[in-house]
Amino acid sequence: MVTFVVDDSEIQAEEGTQLLKACLDSGIYIPNLCYLEKIRPLPASCRMCFVQIEGEEKPAAACTVPVNASLVVKTDTPAVRRLQKTALQLLLSVHDVDCKNCPANKKCGLQDIARFLKIGLKPKHLQHRLKEPQIDRTHPCLDYYPNRCVLCGKCIHICRSLNRHSAITFARRGFDTVISFFGTTSPDAGACEGCRSCVAVCPVGALVMHDR
C-alpha cells in the first residue's frame, strides 16, 4: 500500500491502482461515465474524470493515472471544473432530455454529474441537435436510443469481456457516431435476452430490452 494526497487528505491504495478507482473507493467522487474496473485498454473517452496533478501543467484523466506515493492531487480546481462542465454541456446538447420517460431516471450518470457540478440538464447557450432515427430496433432483443447514448463504450467492453467477442461496436464518425450491432441475425442472437449485461451497465438508459 502507498499513501498519497488528494484534496489535502491522505488516502491509501495499492501502488499502480488507477487514481479514479482509489478515489472512488475512498469516498471521493470524481465525475465519470466510461470507467469500468478491470477493462483494458482504458477507454478514457468521456473526458469527465479530470484532476490536477501537482507538477503537471494540464489536468489529467484520473482513470489513466497510476497511484504512487509521490502523488498530490486536486479534484476541484477551476481548470478541472471548467473542463468537466464543458464536456457535460456538450453531451447535453446532443442528448434527448426526457427523464420522466427514461428507465435510467434517478439512477442516471448524467443526472448525477449535473447535480454534482450544479448544471441544468438543458443548457441554453448551445444549439440542441438530435440524431435520426430516434430508436434503432434492428437488434432482435434490444432497443437502442442514440439520443440518450453518451458513447461511453461500456456496453462494448462488457459484451467483449463476458463473451470473448463483442456483438456491439461503434459505427460512423463524428456527430453521427452510434453503437451498432453485428451477428444479430445468427441463431445465437437470442442469448442477449438472457445476458442483459449491456443494458445493466449503460449509465443513461440508451439500451433497453424489447419487453420493457
C-alpha positions in Angstrom: 0.0 0.0 0.0 1.1 3.6 -0.7 -0.1 6.8 0.9 -0.8 9.9 -1.3 -2.7 13.1 -1.0 -6.0 14.1 -2.6 -7.6 17.4 -1.7 -5.2 17.9 1.3 -6.2 14.5 2.7 -4.1 11.3 2.8 -5.6 8.2 1.3 -4.1 4.7 0.7 -4.3 2.3 -2.2 -2.2 -0.4 -3.8 0.6 1.1 -5.9 -0.3 1.2 -9.6 -4.1 1.3 -8.9 -6.0 3.7 -11.1 -6.3 7.0 -9.4 -10.0 7.2 -10.2 -10.7 3.8 -8.6 -8.6 4.8 -5.5 -10.6 8.0 -5.1 -14.0 6.3 -5.6 -13.1 3.5 -3.2 -12.2 6.2 -0.6 -15.4 8.1 -1.0 -14.0 10.9 -3.1 -16.4 11.4 -6.0 -14.9 12.3 -9.4 -17.4 12.6 -12.3 -17.1 9.7 -14.8 -19.2 7.9 -17.4 -16.9 5.4 -19.2 -15.0 3.9 -16.3 -15.2 0.1 -15.7 -12.9 -1.7 -13.4 -10.6 -4.2 -15.0 -11.4 -3.1 -18.5 -8.3 -2.9 -20.7 -7.4 -0.9 -22.7 -8.8 2.0 -20.7 -11.3 4.0 -22.9 -10.7 7.4 -21.2 -13.4 8.6 -23.6 -15.9 10.6 -21.5 -13.4 13.3 -20.6 -15.1 13.8 -17.2 -12.7 12.4 -14.6 -10.1 15.2 -14.9 -7.9 16.0 -11.9 -4.9 18.3 -11.4 -1.7 16.5 -10.5 0.9 18.6 -8.7 3.8 19.3 -11.1 1.7 18.7 -14.2 0.8 21.7 -16.4 -2.6 20.4 -17.5 -5.3 18.4 -15.9 -5.2 14.6 -16.5 -7.9 11.9 -16.7 -7.8 10.2 -13.3 -8.6 6.8 -14.9 -5.2 6.9 -16.7 -3.1 7.9 -13.7 -1.5 5.1 -11.6 -1.2 5.7 -7.9 2.2 6.2 -6.4 3.5 7.7 -3.1 4.5 11.0 -4.6 1.1 11.9 -5.9 -0.5 15.2 -4.8 -3.9 15.6 -6.4 -6.6 18.3 -6.5 -10.0 17.3 -7.8 -11.7 20.7 -7.7 -9.5 23.4 -9.3 -11.1 26.0 -11.6 -9.4 24.3 -14.7 -10.8 20.9 -13.7 -14.3 22.1 -13.2 -14.2 24.2 -16.4 -13.3 21.1 -18.4 -15.9 18.9 -16.7 -18.7 21.4 -17.2 -17.8 22.0 -20.8 -17.7 18.2 -21.5 -21.1 17.8 -19.8 -22.7 20.7 -21.6 -21.6 19.3 -25.0 -23.0 15.9 -24.1 -26.3 17.5 -23.1 -26.5 19.5 -26.3 -26.9 16.2 -28.2 -28.9 14.4 -25.5 -32.7 13.8 -25.5 -33.5 15.1 -22.1 -36.8 13.3 -21.4 -36.0 12.0 -17.9 -39.6 11.0 -16.9 -39.8 8.6 -19.8 -36.3 7.1 -19.4 -35.7 3.9 -17.5 -32.5 5.4 -16.1 -34.3 8.3 -14.4 -33.0 8.9 -10.8 -30.1 6.4 -11.4 -28.6 8.2 -14.4 -24.9 9.0 -14.8 -25.7 12.3 -16.5 -28.1 13.4 -13.7 -25.5 12.5 -11.1 -22.8 14.6 -12.8 -25.1 17.5 -13.5 -26.2 17.6 -9.8 -22.6 17.4 -8.6 -21.5 20.2 -11.0 -24.6 22.2 -10.4 -25.5 22.4 -14.1 -29.0 22.3 -15.6 -29.8 19.4 -17.9 -30.9 21.8 -20.7 -28.0 24.2 -21.5 -29.4 27.4 -23.1 -26.3 28.7 -24.9 -25.7 25.6 -27.1 -27.7 24.5 -30.1 -29.7 21.3 -29.4 -29.1 18.7 -32.1 -30.5 15.2 -32.2 -29.9 12.1 -34.4 -32.4 10.4 -36.7 -33.9 7.8 -36.3 -34.5 8.2 -32.6 -34.9 4.5 -31.9 -32.9 1.6 -33.5 -34.9 -1.7 -33.3 -32.7 -3.8 -35.6 -31.5 -6.0 -32.8 -33.8 -8.9 -32.0 -33.8 -8.3 -28.2 -32.7 -4.7 -27.7 -33.9 -1.2 -28.5 -31.2 1.4 -28.9 -31.8 5.1 -28.3 -29.0 7.0 -29.9 -30.1 10.4 -28.5 -29.7 9.0 -25.0 -26.3 7.4 -25.7 -23.2 9.1 -24.4 -20.9 6.8 -26.4 -19.1 5.7 -23.2 -18.4 2.3 -24.7 -19.3 0.4 -21.6 -21.7 -1.9 -23.4 -19.0 -2.8 -26.0 -16.4 -3.6 -23.3 -18.8 -5.6 -21.0 -20.0 -7.6 -24.0 -16.4 -8.4 -25.1 -15.3 -9.3 -21.6 -18.2 -11.7 -21.0 -18.3 -13.3 -24.4 -14.7 -13.0 -25.6 -16.0 -11.0 -28.5 -18.4 -8.1 -28.8 -21.7 -8.1 -30.7 -21.7 -4.3 -30.3 -19.3 -1.8 -31.8 -19.0 1.9 -32.7 -20.2 2.9 -36.2 -19.9 6.1 -38.3 -17.9 9.1 -37.3 -18.1 12.5 -35.5 -21.6 13.7 -34.5 -23.1 10.7 -36.4 -21.3 8.1 -34.2 -23.6 5.5 -32.8 -23.3 2.0 -31.4 -24.2 -0.8 -33.8 -24.9 -4.5 -33.7 -23.5 -7.3 -35.8 -24.1 -11.0 -35.8 -27.6 -10.4 -34.5 -29.3 -12.4 -37.2 -27.5 -15.6 -36.1 -29.3 -18.3 -34.1 -27.3 -17.3 -31.0 -28.5 -13.7 -31.1 -31.3 -14.6 -28.6 -28.6 -15.2 -26.0 -28.6 -11.4 -25.5 -32.0 -11.8 -23.9 -30.6 -13.9 -21.1 -27.5 -11.8 -20.7 -28.7 -8.2 -20.5 -25.3 -7.1 -19.2 -25.1 -4.2 -21.7 -28.5 -2.9 -20.5 -27.4 -3.1 -16.9 -24.1 -1.3 -17.5 -25.4 1.5 -19.6 -25.4 4.7 -17.4 -28.1 6.5 -19.3 -30.8 4.0 -20.4 -29.7 4.0 -24.1 -30.2 0.2 -24.3 -33.5 -1.4 -23.2 -35.0 -4.8 -23.7 -37.8 -5.2 -26.2 -40.1 -6.5 -23.4 -39.8 -3.4 -21.3 
